[in-house]
Amino acid sequence: MTTRVSTFPLRLPLSMKTALEKISQRDGTSMNQFLVVAAAEKIAAMETERFFAERKDRADRKAFRRILNRKGGEPPRREDAIE
């Protein structure tokens, strides 16, 4: 599978470019690869945040309480207690 790519000029402060060069070299990657991975991580974090915010908005709190308070099962373990 081939991934389509696009190029664009990126303006960085010199201090940031220098730091990126050092870190990517230490990481054993190109600066481009380092920036791609960093952008992918940021996108994943923001999409995960959005996913859980949407799930929270759809939550049925009455059903949640009903499930937590149902009979049966086993009591919480000591290490799970909130003190």
C-alpha positions as CSV (number, residue, x, y, z in Angstrom):
1,M,0.0,0.0,0.0
2,T,1.3,3.4,-0.9
3,T,0.5,6.4,1.2
4,R,0.0,9.6,-0.7
5,V,2.0,12.5,0.7
6,S,2.0,16.2,0.4
7,T,4.7,18.7,1.0
8,F,4.5,22.2,2.3
9,P,6.9,24.8,3.6
10,L,7.2,24.9,7.4
11,R,8.5,28.0,9.2
12,L,10.1,27.2,12.5
13,P,12.0,29.4,14.9
14,L,15.7,28.6,14.7
15,S,15.8,27.5,18.3
16,M,13.0,25.0,17.6
17,K,14.6,23.7,14.5
18,T,17.9,23.2,16.3
19,A,16.1,21.3,19.1
20,L,14.3,19.2,16.6
21,E,17.5,18.3,14.8
22,K,19.1,17.2,18.0
23,I,16.2,15.2,19.2
24,S,15.5,13.5,15.9
25,Q,19.2,12.6,15.6
26,R,19.2,11.2,19.1
27,D,16.0,9.3,18.2
28,G,17.6,7.9,15.1
29,T,15.1,9.4,12.7
30,S,14.9,12.1,10.2
31,M,13.5,15.5,11.3
32,N,10.6,14.8,8.9
33,Q,9.8,11.5,10.4
34,F,10.0,12.9,13.9
35,L,7.6,15.7,13.0
36,V,5.2,13.2,11.3
37,V,5.1,11.0,14.4
38,A,4.7,14.0,16.7
39,A,1.8,15.3,14.7
40,A,0.2,11.8,14.6
41,E,0.5,11.5,18.4
42,K,-1.1,14.9,18.9
43,I,-4.0,14.1,16.5
44,A,-4.5,10.8,18.3
45,A,-4.7,12.5,21.7
46,M,-7.1,15.1,20.4
47,E,-9.3,12.6,18.7
48,T,-9.4,10.4,21.8
49,E,-10.4,13.4,23.9
50,R,-13.2,14.2,21.4
51,F,-14.3,10.5,21.4
52,F,-14.7,10.4,25.2
53,A,-16.4,13.8,25.3
54,E,-19.0,12.5,22.8
55,R,-19.4,9.3,24.8
56,K,-19.9,11.3,28.0
57,D,-22.6,13.4,26.4
58,R,-24.5,10.2,25.5
59,A,-24.2,8.6,28.9
60,D,-27.3,7.4,30.7
61,R,-26.5,8.2,34.3
62,K,-29.6,6.3,35.6
63,A,-28.5,3.1,33.9
64,F,-25.0,3.7,35.2
65,R,-26.2,3.9,38.8
66,R,-28.5,0.9,38.3
67,I,-25.6,-1.2,37.0
68,L,-23.3,-0.1,39.9
69,N,-26.0,-0.8,42.5
70,R,-27.3,-4.2,41.2
71,K,-27.2,-7.2,43.4
72,G,-24.8,-10.0,42.9
73,G,-21.2,-10.1,41.9
74,E,-18.5,-9.5,44.4
75,P,-17.7,-6.5,46.6
76,P,-14.9,-4.1,45.6
77,R,-11.4,-5.2,46.6
78,R,-9.7,-3.3,49.3
79,E,-7.2,-1.7,46.8
80,D,-10.2,-0.4,44.8
81,A,-11.7,1.5,47.8
82,I,-11.9,5.2,47.7
83,E,-10.7,6.6,51.0
